[in-house]
Amino acid sequence: MNGFTIHAKLPSLNEVINKDRCNRFAGAGFKKDTEKLISRYITKAVGTGELQPVSDPVTIKIDWYEKTRRRDVDNIQSSQKFILDALVSNGVLPDDNRRYVKQIYHEIHDGEENKVSVTIETEAVT
């Protein structure tokens, strides 16, 4: 398996919007801090061999585990932006455009802890 797990609750779209409304610097700082958090998990997974850089097109599956049912599906999934940007900045993906990321699948689970599991599958090149 090529992937990693983030043992944290990532921000919702509502949280991002609220930070952006404060001022653009607060929003940019919030994005940077969130990507730093994700990067720590990426770095650890690369170090253990669970996650390897890819150069071929991929399909990404994101399993979201939520302790409560308070957040809407769209708010939960909005953090995929931070995940993809962190994968690119850490050299796991060359880019997050459609040339490299062919599809993203999401599944939301009730869980005993907030976490996000990301799996990257290389597409067959034809």
N, CA, C and O atoms as CSV, one atom per row, in Angstrom:
chain,resi,resn,atom,element,x,y,z
A,1,MET,N,N,0.851,-1.185,0.000
A,1,MET,CA,C,0.000,0.000,0.000
A,1,MET,C,C,0.892,1.243,0.000
A,1,MET,O,O,1.901,1.293,0.704
A,2,ASN,N,N,0.523,2.211,-0.771
A,2,ASN,CA,C,1.226,3.487,-0.808
A,2,ASN,C,C,0.297,4.527,-0.193
A,2,ASN,O,O,-0.647,4.992,-0.832
A,3,GLY,N,N,0.579,4.883,1.051
A,3,GLY,CA,C,-0.301,5.841,1.706
A,3,GLY,C,C,0.192,6.247,3.076
A,3,GLY,O,O,1.295,5.892,3.495
A,4,PHE,N,N,-0.652,7.001,3.768
A,4,PHE,CA,C,-0.317,7.483,5.100
A,4,PHE,C,C,-1.595,7.857,5.831
A,4,PHE,O,O,-2.661,7.989,5.230
A,5,THR,N,N,-1.465,8.025,7.143
A,5,THR,CA,C,-2.608,8.404,7.973
A,5,THR,C,C,-2.269,9.662,8.757
A,5,THR,O,O,-1.180,9.794,9.316
A,6,ILE,N,N,-3.218,10.573,8.785
A,6,ILE,CA,C,-3.102,11.812,9.557
A,6,ILE,C,C,-3.940,11.618,10.815
A,6,ILE,O,O,-5.161,11.483,10.728
A,7,HIS,N,N,-3.313,11.603,11.963
A,7,HIS,CA,C,-4.038,11.405,13.217
A,7,HIS,C,C,-4.432,12.768,13.789
A,7,HIS,O,O,-3.926,13.207,14.822
A,8,ALA,N,N,-5.342,13.409,13.084
A,8,ALA,CA,C,-5.822,14.729,13.487
A,8,ALA,C,C,-7.113,15.027,12.727
A,8,ALA,O,O,-7.407,14.406,11.706
A,9,LYS,N,N,-7.860,15.969,13.234
A,9,LYS,CA,C,-9.058,16.453,12.562
A,9,LYS,C,C,-8.648,17.649,11.714
A,9,LYS,O,O,-8.206,18.668,12.246
A,10,LEU,N,N,-8.793,17.531,10.408
A,10,LEU,CA,C,-8.429,18.634,9.517
A,10,LEU,C,C,-9.556,19.666,9.499
A,10,LEU,O,O,-10.709,19.336,9.776
A,11,PRO,N,N,-9.222,20.906,9.175
A,11,PRO,CA,C,-10.240,21.970,9.234
A,11,PRO,C,C,-11.340,21.801,8.186
A,11,PRO,O,O,-11.131,21.224,7.119
A,12,SER,N,N,-12.501,22.318,8.523
A,12,SER,CA,C,-13.627,22.319,7.592
A,12,SER,C,C,-13.547,23.546,6.692
A,12,SER,O,O,-12.791,24.478,6.962
A,13,LEU,N,N,-14.318,23.534,5.645
A,13,LEU,CA,C,-14.377,24.686,4.741
A,13,LEU,C,C,-14.860,25.922,5.496
A,13,LEU,O,O,-14.390,27.030,5.238
A,14,ASN,N,N,-15.786,25.740,6.419
A,14,ASN,CA,C,-16.278,26.882,7.205
A,14,ASN,C,C,-15.156,27.537,8.007
A,14,ASN,O,O,-15.098,28.763,8.102
A,15,GLU,N,N,-14.270,26.736,8.580
A,15,GLU,CA,C,-13.144,27.285,9.334
A,15,GLU,C,C,-12.205,28.070,8.417
A,15,GLU,O,O,-11.722,29.142,8.782
A,16,VAL,N,N,-11.955,27.537,7.240
A,16,VAL,CA,C,-11.080,28.199,6.272
A,16,VAL,C,C,-11.682,29.538,5.847
A,16,VAL,O,O,-10.986,30.552,5.798
A,17,ILE,N,N,-12.964,29.532,5.546
A,17,ILE,CA,C,-13.654,30.765,5.129
A,17,ILE,C,C,-13.593,31.810,6.243
A,17,ILE,O,O,-13.342,32.986,5.980
A,18,ASN,N,N,-13.821,31.388,7.471
A,18,ASN,CA,C,-13.779,32.336,8.599
A,18,ASN,C,C,-12.396,32.961,8.751
A,18,ASN,O,O,-12.287,34.159,9.014
A,19,LYS,N,N,-11.337,32.164,8.588
A,19,LYS,CA,C,-9.975,32.705,8.674
A,19,LYS,C,C,-9.715,33.687,7.532
A,19,LYS,O,O,-9.113,34.741,7.740
A,20,ASP,N,N,-10.166,33.342,6.333
A,20,ASP,CA,C,-9.982,34.228,5.175
A,20,ASP,C,C,-10.727,35.546,5.362
A,20,ASP,O,O,-10.264,36.591,4.906
A,21,ARG,N,N,-11.873,35.502,6.026
A,21,ARG,CA,C,-12.651,36.728,6.248
A,21,ARG,C,C,-11.968,37.662,7.244
A,21,ARG,O,O,-12.126,38.881,7.178
A,22,CYS,N,N,-11.201,37.068,8.175
A,22,CYS,CA,C,-10.470,37.914,9.141
A,22,CYS,C,C,-9.527,38.827,8.388
A,22,CYS,O,O,-9.608,40.051,8.500
A,23,ASN,N,N,-8.641,38.234,7.628
A,23,ASN,CA,C,-7.778,38.942,6.696
A,23,ASN,C,C,-6.992,37.907,5.904
A,23,ASN,O,O,-6.908,36.745,6.301
A,24,ARG,N,N,-6.429,38.324,4.804
A,24,ARG,CA,C,-5.784,37.357,3.917
A,24,ARG,C,C,-4.556,36.718,4.558
A,24,ARG,O,O,-4.204,35.586,4.227
A,25,PHE,N,N,-3.908,37.430,5.465
A,25,PHE,CA,C,-2.733,36.873,6.124
A,25,PHE,C,C,-3.131,35.764,7.106
A,25,PHE,O,O,-2.415,34.772,7.242
A,26,ALA,N,N,-4.253,35.929,7.779
A,26,ALA,CA,C,-4.740,34.893,8.700
A,26,ALA,C,C,-5.090,33.631,7.912
A,26,ALA,O,O,-4.769,32.520,8.334
A,27,GLY,N,N,-5.741,33.805,6.779
A,27,GLY,CA,C,-6.097,32.655,5.932
A,27,GLY,C,C,-4.874,31.944,5.395
A,27,GLY,O,O,-4.819,30.715,5.394
A,28,ALA,N,N,-3.894,32.704,4.937
A,28,ALA,CA,C,-2.659,32.112,4.400
A,28,ALA,C,C,-1.889,31.387,5.502
A,28,ALA,O,O,-1.337,30.313,5.266
A,29,GLY,N,N,-1.849,31.959,6.689
A,29,GLY,CA,C,-1.172,31.320,7.812
A,29,GLY,C,C,-1.860,30.030,8.235
A,29,GLY,O,O,-1.201,29.050,8.583
A,30,PHE,N,N,-3.179,30.037,8.203
A,30,PHE,CA,C,-3.974,28.858,8.554
A,30,PHE,C,C,-3.689,27.729,7.574
A,30,PHE,O,O,-3.512,26.580,7.978
A,31,LYS,N,N,-3.644,28.056,6.279
A,31,LYS,CA,C,-3.343,27.066,5.234
A,31,LYS,C,C,-1.936,26.506,5.445
A,31,LYS,O,O,-1.725,25.296,5.366
A,32,LYS,N,N,-0.988,27.381,5.709
A,32,LYS,CA,C,0.402,26.973,5.909
A,32,LYS,C,C,0.528,26.045,7.126
A,32,LYS,O,O,1.216,25.027,7.060
A,33,ASP,N,N,-0.129,26.395,8.224
A,33,ASP,CA,C,-0.077,25.574,9.438
A,33,ASP,C,C,-0.709,24.202,9.211
A,33,ASP,O,O,-0.198,23.191,9.693
A,34,THR,N,N,-1.813,24.173,8.482
A,34,THR,CA,C,-2.476,22.903,8.196
A,34,THR,C,C,-1.595,22.026,7.318
A,34,THR,O,O,-1.484,20.824,7.558
A,35,GLU,N,N,-0.971,22.614,6.306
A,35,GLU,CA,C,-0.080,21.841,5.439
A,35,GLU,C,C,1.154,21.346,6.200
A,35,GLU,O,O,1.657,20.258,5.919
A,36,LYS,N,N,1.644,22.137,7.161
A,36,LYS,CA,C,2.778,21.700,7.993
A,36,LYS,C,C,2.400,20.468,8.805
A,36,LYS,O,O,3.180,19.523,8.918
A,37,LEU,N,N,1.200,20.488,9.367
A,37,LEU,CA,C,0.709,19.347,10.132
A,37,LEU,C,C,0.671,18.098,9.253
A,37,LEU,O,O,1.173,17.044,9.645
A,38,ILE,N,N,0.087,18.214,8.086
A,38,ILE,CA,C,-0.010,17.085,7.162
A,38,ILE,C,C,1.378,16.638,6.723
A,38,ILE,O,O,1.632,15.440,6.594
A,39,SER,N,N,2.271,17.584,6.494
A,39,SER,CA,C,3.637,17.271,6.058
A,39,SER,C,C,4.385,16.419,7.072
A,39,SER,O,O,5.193,15.570,6.692
A,40,ARG,N,N,4.128,16.633,8.345
A,40,ARG,CA,C,4.789,15.803,9.365
A,40,ARG,C,C,4.416,14.330,9.192
A,40,ARG,O,O,5.270,13.453,9.320
A,41,TYR,N,N,3.153,14.063,8.905
A,41,TYR,CA,C,2.706,12.684,8.700
A,41,TYR,C,C,3.250,12.118,7.382
A,41,TYR,O,O,3.594,10.938,7.307
A,42,ILE,N,N,3.327,12.951,6.357
A,42,ILE,CA,C,3.899,12.516,5.084
A,42,ILE,C,C,5.370,12.161,5.266
A,42,ILE,O,O,5.813,11.106,4.810
A,43,THR,N,N,6.125,13.024,5.922
A,43,THR,CA,C,7.548,12.787,6.149
A,43,THR,C,C,7.776,11.488,6.918
A,43,THR,O,O,8.670,10.710,6.584
A,44,LYS,N,N,6.975,11.260,7.935
A,44,LYS,CA,C,7.086,10.030,8.717
A,44,LYS,C,C,6.797,8.809,7.846
A,44,LYS,O,O,7.531,7.823,7.913
A,45,ALA,N,N,5.742,8.857,7.031
A,45,ALA,CA,C,5.372,7.722,6.176
A,45,ALA,C,C,6.423,7.454,5.100
A,45,ALA,O,O,6.683,6.298,4.766
A,46,VAL,N,N,7.024,8.502,4.560
A,46,VAL,CA,C,8.108,8.333,3.581
A,46,VAL,C,C,9.302,7.676,4.272
A,46,VAL,O,O,9.937,6.785,3.707
A,47,GLY,N,N,9.603,8.112,5.479
A,47,GLY,CA,C,10.728,7.562,6.237
A,47,GLY,C,C,10.574,6.092,6.568
A,47,GLY,O,O,11.562,5.359,6.609
A,48,THR,N,N,9.339,5.648,6.806
A,48,THR,CA,C,9.093,4.246,7.134
A,48,THR,C,C,8.849,3.387,5.895
A,48,THR,O,O,8.748,2.165,5.996
A,49,GLY,N,N,8.754,4.024,4.731
A,49,GLY,CA,C,8.523,3.278,3.495
A,49,GLY,C,C,7.062,3.032,3.169
A,49,GLY,O,O,6.754,2.392,2.164
A,50,GLU,N,N,6.150,3.532,4.007
A,50,GLU,CA,C,4.718,3.364,3.738
A,50,GLU,C,C,4.269,4.188,2.539
A,50,GLU,O,O,3.297,3.846,1.866
A,51,LEU,N,N,4.980,5.267,2.283
A,51,LEU,CA,C,4.629,6.202,1.218
A,51,LEU,C,C,5.845,6.436,0.338
A,51,LEU,O,O,6.914,6.800,0.827
A,52,GLN,N,N,5.678,6.226,-0.960
A,52,GLN,CA,C,6.761,6.450,-1.915
A,52,GLN,C,C,6.334,7.507,-2.939
A,52,GLN,O,O,5.168,7.565,-3.328
A,53,PRO,N,N,7.279,8.336,-3.368
A,53,PRO,CA,C,6.969,9.295,-4.430
A,53,PRO,C,C,6.545,8.568,-5.710
A,53,PRO,O,O,7.009,7.465,-6.000
A,54,VAL,N,N,5.661,9.208,-6.461
A,54,VAL,CA,C,5.180,8.640,-7.723
A,54,VAL,C,C,5.365,9.660,-8.838
A,54,VAL,O,O,5.384,10.868,-8.605
A,55,SER,N,N,5.501,9.144,-10.052
A,55,SER,CA,C,5.608,10.042,-11.207
A,55,SER,C,C,4.529,9.748,-12.243
A,55,SER,O,O,4.326,10.531,-13.171
A,56,ASP,N,N,3.835,8.619,-12.088
A,56,ASP,CA,C,2.752,8.249,-13.005
A,56,ASP,C,C,1.428,8.820,-12.498
A,56,ASP,O,O,1.331,9.227,-11.340
A,57,PRO,N,N,0.414,8.851,-13.356
A,57,PRO,CA,C,-0.919,9.286,-12.912
A,57,PRO,C,C,-1.433,8.394,-11.782
A,57,PRO,O,O,-1.144,7.198,-11.740
A,58,VAL,N,N,-2.197,8.994,-10.871
A,58,VAL,CA,C,-2.684,8.263,-9.701
A,58,VAL,C,C,-4.173,8.473,-9.467
A,58,VAL,O,O,-4.784,9.423,-9.956
A,59,THR,N,N,-4.725,7.546,-8.700
A,59,THR,CA,C,-6.050,7.673,-8.112
A,59,THR,C,C,-5.824,7.762,-6.616
A,59,THR,O,O,-5.034,7.000,-6.060
A,60,ILE,N,N,-6.500,8.672,-5.968
A,60,ILE,CA,C,-6.326,8.869,-4.528
A,60,ILE,C,C,-7.631,8.527,-3.829
A,60,ILE,O,O,-8.707,8.964,-4.238
A,61,LYS,N,N,-7.517,7.740,-2.770
A,61,LYS,CA,C,-8.682,7.418,-1.937
A,61,LYS,C,C,-8.441,8.020,-0.560
A,61,LYS,O,O,-7.400,7.794,0.057
A,62,ILE,N,N,-9.408,8.783,-0.092
A,62,ILE,CA,C,-9.299,9.417,1.220
A,62,ILE,C,C,-10.437,8.906,2.101
A,62,ILE,O,O,-11.614,9.091,1.790
A,63,ASP,N,N,-10.064,8.261,3.203
A,63,ASP,CA,C,-11.032,7.798,4.195
A,63,ASP,C,C,-10.982,8.767,5.373
A,63,ASP,O,O,-9.946,8.940,6.016
A,64,TRP,N,N,-12.114,9.388,5.636
A,64,TRP,CA,C,-12.234,10.375,6.712
A,64,TRP,C,C,-12.916,9.705,7.888
A,64,TRP,O,O,-14.022,9.184,7.743
A,65,TYR,N,N,-12.286,9.706,9.040
A,65,TYR,CA,C,-12.860,9.141,10.254
A,65,TYR,C,C,-13.200,10.288,11.195
A,65,TYR,O,O,-12.331,11.071,11.577
A,66,GLU,N,N,-14.474,10.378,11.563
A,66,GLU,CA,C,-14.968,11.483,12.387
A,66,GLU,C,C,-15.607,10.930,13.657
A,66,GLU,O,O,-16.412,10.000,13.610
A,67,LYS,N,N,-15.234,11.516,14.790
A,67,LYS,CA,C,-15.796,11.089,16.072
A,67,LYS,C,C,-17.268,11.463,16.208
A,67,LYS,O,O,-18.034,10.748,16.855
A,68,THR,N,N,-17.662,12.564,15.610
A,68,THR,CA,C,-19.054,13.008,15.710
A,68,THR,C,C,-19.641,13.162,14.319
A,68,THR,O,O,-18.928,13.078,13.319
A,69,ARG,N,N,-20.932,13.387,14.266
A,69,ARG,CA,C,-21.609,13.600,12.983
A,69,ARG,C,C,-21.968,15.078,12.780
A,69,ARG,O,O,-22.906,15.398,12.050
A,70,ARG,N,N,-21.223,15.966,13.424
A,70,ARG,CA,C,-21.551,17.386,13.394
A,70,ARG,C,C,-21.223,18.068,12.069
A,70,ARG,O,O,-21.899,19.020,11.679
A,71,ARG,N,N,-20.196,17.591,11.376
A,71,ARG,CA,C,-19.744,18.302,10.170
A,71,ARG,C,C,-20.385,17.715,8.921
A,71,ARG,O,O,-20.561,16.503,8.804
A,72,ASP,N,N,-20.729,18.595,7.994
A,72,ASP,CA,C,-21.295,18.175,6.715
A,72,ASP,C,C,-20.219,17.530,5.855
A,72,ASP,O,O,-19.029,17.803,6.010
A,73,VAL,N,N,-20.661,16.672,4.949
A,73,VAL,CA,C,-19.747,15.957,4.059
A,73,VAL,C,C,-18.857,16.922,3.281
A,73,VAL,O,O,-17.648,16.708,3.189
A,74,ASP,N,N,-19.437,17.974,2.724
A,74,ASP,CA,C,-18.642,18.904,1.911
A,74,ASP,C,C,-17.600,19.644,2.754
A,74,ASP,O,O,-16.519,19.961,2.259
A,75,ASN,N,N,-17.914,19.918,4.008
A,75,ASN,CA,C,-16.951,20.580,4.888
A,75,ASN,C,C,-15.789,19.657,5.237
A,75,ASN,O,O,-14.643,20.097,5.321
A,76,ILE,N,N,-16.082,18.402,5.435
A,76,ILE,CA,C,-15.027,17.432,5.745
A,76,ILE,C,C,-14.093,17.288,4.549
A,76,ILE,O,O,-12.875,17.392,4.691
A,77,GLN,N,N,-14.662,17.051,3.378
A,77,GLN,CA,C,-13.869,16.758,2.185
A,77,GLN,C,C,-13.082,17.949,1.653
A,77,GLN,O,O,-12.172,17.773,0.843
A,78,SER,N,N,-13.412,19.134,2.086
A,78,SER,CA,C,-12.725,20.319,1.564
A,78,SER,C,C,-11.242,20.333,1.909
A,78,SER,O,O,-10.465,21.008,1.233
A,79,SER,N,N,-10.836,19.613,2.933
A,79,SER,CA,C,-9.421,19.572,3.313
A,79,SER,C,C,-8.562,18.771,2.350
A,79,SER,O,O,-7.346,18.691,2.520
A,80,GLN,N,N,-9.191,18.175,1.336
A,80,GLN,CA,C,-8.390,17.467,0.331
A,80,GLN,C,C,-7.404,18.426,-0.343
A,80,GLN,O,O,-6.333,18.000,-0.775
A,81,LYS,N,N,-7.742,19.686,-0.435
A,81,LYS,CA,C,-6.856,20.697,-1.013
A,81,LYS,C,C,-5.538,20.753,-0.245
A,81,LYS,O,O,-4.464,20.772,-0.846
A,82,PHE,N,N,-5.622,20.778,1.075
A,82,PHE,CA,C,-4.416,20.824,1.906
A,82,PHE,C,C,-3.588,19.553,1.748
A,82,PHE,O,O,-2.359,19.605,1.700
A,83,ILE,N,N,-4.268,18.414,1.668
A,83,ILE,CA,C,-3.571,17.131,1.515
A,83,ILE,C,C,-2.808,17.095,0.202
A,83,ILE,O,O,-1.631,16.737,0.177
A,84,LEU,N,N,-3.469,17.462,-0.891
A,84,LEU,CA,C,-2.813,17.430,-2.204
A,84,LEU,C,C,-1.655,18.418,-2.271
A,84,LEU,O,O,-0.588,18.083,-2.786
A,85,ASP,N,N,-1.849,19.614,-1.764
A,85,ASP,CA,C,-0.765,20.604,-1.775
A,85,ASP,C,C,0.432,20.116,-0.961
A,85,ASP,O,O,1.577,20.333,-1.357
A,86,ALA,N,N,0.177,19.455,0.176
A,86,ALA,CA,C,1.269,18.919,0.996
A,86,ALA,C,C,1.975,17.768,0.279
A,86,ALA,O,O,3.196,17.639,0.379
A,87,LEU,N,N,1.232,16.935,-0.437
A,87,LEU,CA,C,1.857,15.846,-1.199
A,87,LEU,C,C,2.794,16.399,-2.271
A,87,LEU,O,O,3.871,15.849,-2.505
A,88,VAL,N,N,2.384,17.479,-2.916
A,88,VAL,CA,C,3.230,18.105,-3.940
A,88,VAL,C,C,4.446,18.763,-3.290
A,88,VAL,O,O,5.571,18.568,-3.751
A,89,SER,N,N,4.237,19.530,-2.240
A,89,SER,CA,C,5.362,20.247,-1.625
A,89,SER,C,C,6.375,19.300,-0.985
A,89,SER,O,O,7.532,19.672,-0.790
A,90,ASN,N,N,5.952,18.084,-0.659
A,90,ASN,CA,C,6.864,17.086,-0.089
A,90,ASN,C,C,7.431,16.141,-1.146
A,90,ASN,O,O,8.117,15.177,-0.807
A,91,GLY,N,N,7.153,16.407,-2.420
A,91,GLY,CA,C,7.752,15.625,-3.494
A,91,GLY,C,C,7.149,14.259,-3.725
A,91,GLY,O,O,7.733,13.444,-4.439
A,92,VAL,N,N,5.987,13.985,-3.136
A,92,VAL,CA,C,5.340,12.691,-3.360
A,92,VAL,C,C,4.635,12.687,-4.717
A,92,VAL,O,O,4.667,11.685,-5.432
A,93,LEU,N,N,4.009,13.790,-5.065
A,93,LEU,CA,C,3.381,13.968,-6.382
A,93,LEU,C,C,4.113,15.083,-7.124
A,93,LEU,O,O,4.500,16.080,-6.514
A,94,PRO,N,N,4.309,14.924,-8.451
A,94,PRO,CA,C,4.947,16.004,-9.211
A,94,PRO,C,C,4.077,17.258,-9.254
A,94,PRO,O,O,4.588,18.378,-9.255
A,95,ASP,N,N,2.762,17.062,-9.290
A,95,ASP,CA,C,1.797,18.162,-9.368
A,95,ASP,C,C,0.446,17.582,-8.987
A,95,ASP,O,O,0.274,16.363,-8.991
A,96,ASP,N,N,-0.521,18.442,-8.657
A,96,ASP,CA,C,-1.856,17.929,-8.345
A,96,ASP,C,C,-2.856,18.261,-9.449
A,96,ASP,O,O,-4.063,18.306,-9.212
A,97,ASN,N,N,-2.343,18.493,-10.655
A,97,ASN,CA,C,-3.246,18.754,-11.776
A,97,ASN,C,C,-3.800,17.436,-12.327
A,97,ASN,O,O,-3.443,16.361,-11.844
A,98,ARG,N,N,-4.663,17.519,-13.325
A,98,ARG,CA,C,-5.334,16.325,-13.846
A,98,ARG,C,C,-4.416,15.400,-14.622
A,98,ARG,O,O,-4.772,14.254,-14.895
A,99,ARG,N,N,-3.252,15.881,-14.974
A,99,ARG,CA,C,-2.276,14.995,-15.631
A,99,ARG,C,C,-1.807,13.912,-14.649
A,99,ARG,O,O,-1.568,12.771,-15.046
A,100,TYR,N,N,-1.678,14.268,-13.389
A,100,TYR,CA,C,-1.166,13.327,-12.395
A,100,TYR,C,C,-2.245,12.763,-11.467
A,100,TYR,O,O,-2.157,11.605,-11.059
A,101,VAL,N,N,-3.249,13.554,-11.131
A,101,VAL,CA,C,-4.324,13.073,-10.261
A,101,VAL,C,C,-5.562,12.858,-11.132
A,101,VAL,O,O,-6.237,13.806,-11.533
A,102,LYS,N,N,-5.834,11.593,-11.409
A,102,LYS,CA,C,-6.937,11.262,-12.319
A,102,LYS,C,C,-8.294,11.263,-11.619
A,102,LYS,O,O,-9.315,11.600,-12.220
A,103,GLN,N,N,-8.291,10.880,-10.337
A,103,GLN,CA,C,-9.565,10.818,-9.609
A,103,GLN,C,C,-9.276,10.802,-8.118
A,103,GLN,O,O,-8.228,10.328,-7.681
A,104,ILE,N,N,-10.216,11.323,-7.345
A,104,ILE,CA,C,-10.145,11.285,-5.894
A,104,ILE,C,C,-11.464,10.704,-5.400
A,104,ILE,O,O,-12.543,11.182,-5.751
A,105,TYR,N,N,-11.355,9.661,-4.577
A,105,TYR,CA,C,-12.533,9.032,-3.992
A,105,TYR,C,C,-12.531,9.300,-2.488
A,105,TYR,O,O,-11.485,9.297,-1.839
A,106,HIS,N,N,-13.727,9.530,-1.955
A,106,HIS,CA,C,-13.874,9.832,-0.535
A,106,HIS,C,C,-14.830,8.837,0.109
A,106,HIS,O,O,-15.801,8.393,-0.504
A,107,GLU,N,N,-14.533,8.503,1.351
A,107,GLU,CA,C,-15.468,7.740,2.152
A,107,GLU,C,C,-15.387,8.272,3.573
A,107,GLU,O,O,-14.298,8.446,4.121
A,108,ILE,N,N,-16.547,8.529,4.164
A,108,ILE,CA,C,-16.596,9.074,5.515
A,108,ILE,C,C,-17.097,7.983,6.451
A,108,ILE,O,O,-18.106,7.328,6.190
A,109,HIS,N,N,-16.365,7.805,7.546
A,109,HIS,CA,C,-16.683,6.758,8.516
A,109,HIS,C,C,-16.888,7.388,9.893
A,109,HIS,O,O,-16.277,8.404,10.224
A,110,ASP,N,N,-17.755,6.766,10.683
A,110,ASP,CA,C,-17.827,7.109,12.099
A,110,ASP,C,C,-16.634,6.416,12.747
A,110,ASP,O,O,-16.387,5.237,12.489
A,111,GLY,N,N,-15.898,7.135,13.581
A,111,GLY,CA,C,-14.712,6.550,14.183
A,111,GLY,C,C,-14.582,6.902,15.643
A,111,GLY,O,O,-15.276,7.780,16.157
A,112,GLU,N,N,-13.679,6.201,16.303
A,112,GLU,CA,C,-13.418,6.486,17.710
A,112,GLU,C,C,-12.415,7.615,17.869
A,112,GLU,O,O,-12.269,8.177,18.955
A,113,GLU,N,N,-11.719,7.949,16.779
A,113,GLU,CA,C,-10.789,9.087,16.774
A,113,GLU,C,C,-10.923,9.811,15.441
A,113,GLU,O,O,-11.336,9.220,14.443
A,114,ASN,N,N,-10.573,11.088,15.433
A,114,ASN,CA,C,-10.544,11.846,14.192
A,114,ASN,C,C,-9.230,11.524,13.495
A,114,ASN,O,O,-8.153,11.704,14.064
A,115,LYS,N,N,-9.329,11.045,12.257
A,115,LYS,CA,C,-8.133,10.774,11.473
A,115,LYS,C,C,-8.507,10.732,10.006
A,115,LYS,O,O,-9.679,10.646,9.638
A,116,VAL,N,N,-7.469,10.795,9.176
A,116,VAL,CA,C,-7.661,10.761,7.728
A,116,VAL,C,C,-6.651,9.782,7.163
A,116,VAL,O,O,-5.451,9.908,7.410
A,117,SER,N,N,-7.133,8.809,6.406
A,117,SER,CA,C,-6.256,7.820,5.789
A,117,SER,C,C,-6.230,8.080,4.278
A,117,SER,O,O,-7.272,8.129,3.625
A,118,VAL,N,N,-5.025,8.244,3.741
A,118,VAL,CA,C,-4.857,8.574,2.321
A,118,VAL,C,C,-4.123,7.425,1.635
A,118,VAL,O,O,-3.047,7.020,2.074
A,119,THR,N,N,-4.708,6.902,0.558
A,119,THR,CA,C,-4.099,5.831,-0.220
A,119,THR,C,C,-3.896,6.328,-1.648
A,119,THR,O,O,-4.799,6.915,-2.245
A,120,ILE,N,N,-2.706,6.089,-2.189
A,120,ILE,CA,C,-2.376,6.529,-3.538
A,120,ILE,C,C,-2.118,5.300,-4.407
A,120,ILE,O,O,-1.225,4.503,-4.123
A,121,GLU,N,N,-2.907,5.159,-5.463
A,121,GLU,CA,C,-2.751,4.025,-6.371
A,121,GLU,C,C,-2.320,4.533,-7.733
A,121,GLU,O,O,-2.928,5.446,-8.292
A,122,THR,N,N,-1.265,3.931,-8.259
A,122,THR,CA,C,-0.742,4.334,-9.570
A,122,THR,C,C,-1.675,3.784,-10.648
A,122,THR,O,O,-2.079,2.622,-10.602
A,123,GLU,N,N,-2.009,4.633,-11.613
A,123,GLU,CA,C,-2.853,4.243,-12.735
A,123,GLU,C,C,-2.024,3.452,-13.737
A,123,GLU,O,O,-0.828,3.693,-13.898
A,124,ALA,N,N,-2.659,2.523,-14.393
A,124,ALA,CA,C,-1.986,1.799,-15.474
A,124,ALA,C,C,-1.829,2.739,-16.658
A,124,ALA,O,O,-2.807,3.321,-17.126
A,125,VAL,N,N,-0.600,2.888,-17.144
A,125,VAL,CA,C,-0.321,3.774,-18.271
A,125,VAL,C,C,-0.545,2.991,-19.549
A,125,VAL,O,O,0.039,1.925,-19.747
A,126,THR,N,N,-1.416,3.537,-20.437
A,126,THR,CA,C,-1.694,2.843,-21.704
A,126,THR,C,C,-1.238,3.656,-22.878
A,126,THR,O,O,-1.391,3.228,-24.022
